[in-house]
């Protein structure tokens, strides 16, 4: 197994935007919202504020509370519009260079853009733009999107028309918040891979990756942005361009419900918490076992563990305590760093597991190293048996839509059978939620993308697959 691969999955970003009609501290609203979206990106963050057509932006690598000191936040609290972004990028990417929002100045004005997702044709678009003379400073596909929109804006009557025309060229996953001198725009790709919702505080309009961000600023949830929809807010109110709605089948990422989103969020009408509890219940039906206690791996495994316990009748216990001041294990830059952090991040409660047969529920197994270390901690704490249950099916395929799985060679389930994986991570039994079962966990019956489990991609994979390879090609250039 490769030691340089992340022990857990990570997803690209969280985005937020606000259009205020009254005297609202829009930067503070972004700050609190980004705090609630911090789980979606812990590498860098930024806030851009629009004050009478002038965009002021501050961004840097680090967590929200590290980047935005009280003085910096006060300096940004002006204007009536703002967008915010928190990012976790691909391996090897430069966090400061790729921090968002991205601000662009052009002959027709200015634009700030924040992006969640990943394009499947980014390399081809970038190559085309470079051959036309465009100069790139970032290694993310967000800059490609900004160039395409800007190029269309030069021959369009409005920014929303430019965005609509740009969507004809963009392929893959993208949820966007865009700020022009007079408008705030939200965009969701026609497949709806990544979530995006609308909220309101009085007449103020808010866009956010997850509904938990609306709660953090006291906003009322209005609805989700539909796949393919362009929502525009300006002095005349809110309106919608639906010309791209229905042009592709809806395929929201199913892993949003399993892992990425916060459990208190509601995505496309479906509670994330309920989805995870249902996943645990289905796991108990598909993979029953005789045991004394069910525990969940914090945070995203806890809800599924509760569901497993309820369905099986085995008592639920708090078997692992998480240090709340340590980020997700994959945030560490090297494998040795991740190994050191596992022990200080999670600690078993010996009184709960000692002398007991334990069912340990987690959201997934990607590489297996973190799972193996947690199992070892439980055995050292006195567990007599450990039975692992995953609320996700086996990861067997790369994801090209915003999850950093760029190669099958790095997936443990592609190399070993279930029994072999169980032996590698040191458990007495191992069960994965079935691919049929995982599509039953959301409350709604909308379409979902499960390509990482099944290989059934809803749109064409990139011709130049692999995000790290994409960034490597960009950094190496074409000097040959």
VENBEL-V818469 format. One record per backbone hydrogen bond with DSSP energy under -0.5 kcal/mol. CO is the residue of the C=O (numbers start at 1). NH is the residue of the N-H. E is the energy in kcal/mol with one decimal. If there is no record, write none. Layout:
BEGIN
co->CO nh->NH e->E
co->CO nh->NH e->E
END
This chain:
BEGIN
co->2 nh->5 e->-0.8
co->7 nh->367 e->-0.6
co->10 nh->404 e->-1.9
co->12 nh->88 e->-3.3
co->14 nh->86 e->-2.2
co->15 nh->209 e->-1.9
co->16 nh->84 e->-2.8
co->17 nh->207 e->-2.6
co->18 nh->20 e->-0.5
co->18 nh->82 e->-1.9
co->19 nh->205 e->-2.0
co->22 nh->24 e->-1.8
co->24 nh->26 e->-1.7
co->25 nh->29 e->-1.8
co->26 nh->30 e->-2.2
co->27 nh->31 e->-2.5
co->28 nh->32 e->-2.4
co->29 nh->33 e->-2.2
co->30 nh->34 e->-3.1
co->31 nh->35 e->-1.9
co->32 nh->36 e->-1.6
co->33 nh->37 e->-1.1
co->35 nh->38 e->-1.2
co->37 nh->40 e->-2.2
co->38 nh->41 e->-1.5
co->43 nh->62 e->-2.9
co->44 nh->87 e->-3.0
co->45 nh->60 e->-2.2
co->46 nh->85 e->-2.1
co->47 nh->58 e->-2.4
co->48 nh->83 e->-2.3
co->49 nh->51 e->-0.6
co->49 nh->56 e->-2.9
co->50 nh->52 e->-0.5
co->50 nh->80 e->-1.2
co->50 nh->81 e->-1.2
co->51 nh->54 e->-1.4
co->54 nh->51 e->-2.9
co->54 nh->56 e->-0.6
co->56 nh->49 e->-3.3
co->58 nh->47 e->-2.4
co->60 nh->45 e->-2.2
co->63 nh->66 e->-0.8
co->63 nh->67 e->-2.5
co->64 nh->68 e->-2.3
co->67 nh->69 e->-0.9
co->69 nh->73 e->-2.6
co->70 nh->74 e->-2.3
co->71 nh->75 e->-1.9
co->72 nh->76 e->-0.9
co->73 nh->76 e->-0.7
co->73 nh->77 e->-0.8
co->74 nh->77 e->-0.7
co->76 nh->78 e->-2.6
co->80 nh->20 e->-3.5
co->81 nh->50 e->-2.7
co->82 nh->18 e->-2.7
co->83 nh->48 e->-2.7
co->84 nh->16 e->-1.9
co->85 nh->46 e->-2.2
co->86 nh->14 e->-2.3
co->87 nh->43 e->-2.6
co->87 nh->44 e->-1.7
co->90 nh->93 e->-1.9
co->93 nh->95 e->-0.7
co->94 nh->98 e->-2.1
co->96 nh->99 e->-0.8
co->101 nh->103 e->-0.5
co->102 nh->113 e->-2.3
co->104 nh->111 e->-2.3
co->106 nh->109 e->-2.1
co->109 nh->106 e->-3.2
co->110 nh->181 e->-0.5
co->111 nh->104 e->-3.5
co->112 nh->179 e->-2.9
co->113 nh->101 e->-0.5
co->113 nh->102 e->-2.9
co->114 nh->177 e->-1.9
co->116 nh->175 e->-2.5
co->118 nh->173 e->-2.6
co->121 nh->125 e->-2.2
co->122 nh->126 e->-2.6
co->123 nh->127 e->-2.5
co->124 nh->128 e->-2.2
co->125 nh->129 e->-2.5
co->126 nh->130 e->-2.8
co->127 nh->131 e->-2.1
co->128 nh->132 e->-0.8
co->129 nh->132 e->-0.6
co->129 nh->134 e->-2.5
co->130 nh->133 e->-1.6
co->140 nh->143 e->-0.9
co->141 nh->145 e->-1.9
co->142 nh->146 e->-2.2
co->143 nh->147 e->-2.0
co->144 nh->148 e->-2.3
co->145 nh->149 e->-2.5
co->146 nh->150 e->-2.5
co->147 nh->151 e->-2.7
co->148 nh->152 e->-2.1
co->149 nh->153 e->-2.2
co->150 nh->154 e->-1.4
co->152 nh->155 e->-1.1
co->153 nh->156 e->-1.2
co->158 nh->162 e->-1.8
co->159 nh->163 e->-2.3
co->160 nh->164 e->-2.3
co->161 nh->165 e->-2.4
co->162 nh->166 e->-2.3
co->163 nh->167 e->-2.0
co->164 nh->168 e->-0.6
co->165 nh->168 e->-0.8
co->166 nh->169 e->-2.1
co->166 nh->170 e->-1.3
co->171 nh->120 e->-2.1
co->171 nh->121 e->-0.8
co->173 nh->118 e->-0.7
co->174 nh->189 e->-1.8
co->175 nh->116 e->-2.3
co->176 nh->187 e->-2.4
co->177 nh->114 e->-2.2
co->178 nh->180 e->-0.5
co->178 nh->185 e->-3.2
co->179 nh->112 e->-2.3
co->183 nh->180 e->-2.6
co->184 nh->233 e->-2.4
co->185 nh->178 e->-3.1
co->186 nh->231 e->-2.7
co->187 nh->176 e->-2.9
co->188 nh->228 e->-1.7
co->189 nh->192 e->-1.4
co->189 nh->228 e->-0.7
co->191 nh->251 e->-3.1
co->193 nh->253 e->-2.2
co->196 nh->225 e->-2.5
co->197 nh->208 e->-1.9
co->198 nh->222 e->-2.9
co->198 nh->223 e->-1.2
co->199 nh->206 e->-2.8
co->200 nh->220 e->-3.4
co->201 nh->204 e->-2.2
co->204 nh->201 e->-2.0
co->205 nh->19 e->-2.7
co->206 nh->199 e->-2.8
co->207 nh->17 e->-2.5
co->208 nh->197 e->-3.0
co->210 nh->213 e->-1.3
co->210 nh->214 e->-0.6
co->211 nh->215 e->-1.8
co->212 nh->216 e->-1.5
co->213 nh->217 e->-0.8
co->214 nh->217 e->-0.9
co->214 nh->219 e->-2.8
co->215 nh->218 e->-1.2
co->220 nh->200 e->-2.0
co->223 nh->198 e->-3.4
co->226 nh->229 e->-2.4
co->227 nh->246 e->-0.5
co->228 nh->244 e->-0.7
co->229 nh->188 e->-1.5
co->229 nh->231 e->-0.5
co->230 nh->232 e->-0.5
co->230 nh->241 e->-3.2
co->231 nh->186 e->-2.5
co->232 nh->239 e->-2.6
co->233 nh->184 e->-2.4
co->234 nh->237 e->-2.1
co->237 nh->234 e->-2.1
co->239 nh->232 e->-2.7
co->240 nh->242 e->-0.6
co->241 nh->230 e->-2.2
co->242 nh->245 e->-1.0
co->244 nh->247 e->-1.5
co->252 nh->449 e->-2.4
co->253 nh->256 e->-1.4
co->254 nh->257 e->-1.0
co->254 nh->258 e->-1.0
co->255 nh->259 e->-2.8
co->255 nh->260 e->-1.8
co->256 nh->261 e->-1.8
co->262 nh->265 e->-2.0
co->263 nh->273 e->-1.5
co->265 nh->272 e->-2.4
co->266 nh->268 e->-0.5
co->267 nh->270 e->-1.8
co->270 nh->267 e->-2.4
co->271 nh->275 e->-1.9
co->272 nh->276 e->-2.1
co->273 nh->277 e->-2.4
co->274 nh->278 e->-2.5
co->275 nh->279 e->-2.0
co->276 nh->280 e->-2.0
co->277 nh->281 e->-2.1
co->278 nh->282 e->-2.6
co->279 nh->283 e->-2.1
co->280 nh->284 e->-2.0
co->281 nh->285 e->-1.5
co->282 nh->286 e->-2.6
co->283 nh->287 e->-3.3
co->289 nh->291 e->-0.6
co->293 nh->359 e->-2.6
co->294 nh->317 e->-2.8
co->295 nh->361 e->-2.6
co->296 nh->298 e->-0.7
co->297 nh->301 e->-2.0
co->299 nh->302 e->-1.6
co->299 nh->303 e->-0.5
co->301 nh->305 e->-1.9
co->302 nh->306 e->-2.2
co->303 nh->307 e->-1.9
co->304 nh->308 e->-2.4
co->305 nh->309 e->-2.6
co->306 nh->310 e->-2.4
co->307 nh->311 e->-2.1
co->308 nh->312 e->-2.5
co->309 nh->313 e->-2.3
co->315 nh->294 e->-2.5
co->317 nh->319 e->-1.2
co->319 nh->349 e->-2.4
co->321 nh->347 e->-2.0
co->322 nh->324 e->-0.8
co->323 nh->326 e->-1.6
co->328 nh->331 e->-2.2
co->329 nh->332 e->-1.4
co->334 nh->338 e->-2.0
co->335 nh->339 e->-2.4
co->336 nh->340 e->-1.9
co->337 nh->341 e->-1.9
co->338 nh->342 e->-1.5
co->339 nh->343 e->-0.8
co->340 nh->344 e->-0.9
co->341 nh->345 e->-2.0
co->342 nh->346 e->-2.4
co->345 nh->323 e->-3.1
co->347 nh->321 e->-2.8
co->348 nh->350 e->-0.9
co->349 nh->352 e->-1.6
co->349 nh->353 e->-1.4
co->350 nh->354 e->-2.8
co->353 nh->356 e->-2.0
co->356 nh->358 e->-0.7
co->356 nh->384 e->-1.7
co->356 nh->385 e->-1.3
co->357 nh->292 e->-2.7
co->357 nh->293 e->-1.7
co->358 nh->360 e->-0.6
co->358 nh->387 e->-3.2
co->359 nh->295 e->-3.0
co->359 nh->361 e->-0.6
co->360 nh->389 e->-2.6
co->361 nh->297 e->-2.5
co->362 nh->391 e->-2.4
co->365 nh->395 e->-0.6
co->366 nh->412 e->-2.3
co->368 nh->372 e->-2.2
co->369 nh->373 e->-1.8
co->370 nh->374 e->-2.2
co->371 nh->375 e->-2.5
co->372 nh->376 e->-2.1
co->373 nh->377 e->-2.0
co->374 nh->378 e->-2.1
co->375 nh->379 e->-2.3
co->376 nh->380 e->-2.4
co->377 nh->381 e->-1.4
co->378 nh->383 e->-2.2
co->379 nh->382 e->-1.4
co->382 nh->355 e->-3.1
co->385 nh->358 e->-3.0
co->386 nh->388 e->-0.5
co->386 nh->428 e->-3.0
co->386 nh->429 e->-0.8
co->387 nh->360 e->-2.7
co->388 nh->431 e->-1.8
co->389 nh->362 e->-2.1
co->390 nh->433 e->-1.7
co->392 nh->433 e->-0.7
co->394 nh->396 e->-0.7
co->399 nh->405 e->-0.5
co->402 nh->12 e->-1.1
co->403 nh->405 e->-2.5
co->405 nh->399 e->-2.5
co->407 nh->410 e->-1.0
co->408 nh->411 e->-1.8
co->410 nh->412 e->-0.6
co->411 nh->414 e->-1.3
co->412 nh->415 e->-1.3
co->412 nh->416 e->-1.7
co->417 nh->421 e->-2.6
co->418 nh->422 e->-2.3
co->419 nh->423 e->-1.7
co->420 nh->424 e->-2.3
co->421 nh->425 e->-2.6
co->422 nh->426 e->-0.9
co->422 nh->427 e->-2.4
co->429 nh->388 e->-2.4
co->431 nh->390 e->-2.9
co->434 nh->438 e->-2.2
co->435 nh->439 e->-0.7
co->437 nh->440 e->-1.6
co->438 nh->441 e->-1.0
co->447 nh->252 e->-1.6
co->448 nh->450 e->-0.6
co->449 nh->254 e->-1.9
co->450 nh->453 e->-1.8
co->450 nh->454 e->-2.3
co->451 nh->455 e->-2.1
co->452 nh->396 e->-2.4
co->452 nh->397 e->-1.7
co->455 nh->457 e->-1.2
co->466 nh->470 e->-2.5
co->467 nh->471 e->-2.7
co->468 nh->472 e->-2.0
co->469 nh->473 e->-2.5
co->470 nh->474 e->-1.9
co->471 nh->475 e->-2.5
co->472 nh->476 e->-2.4
co->473 nh->477 e->-1.8
co->476 nh->479 e->-0.6
END
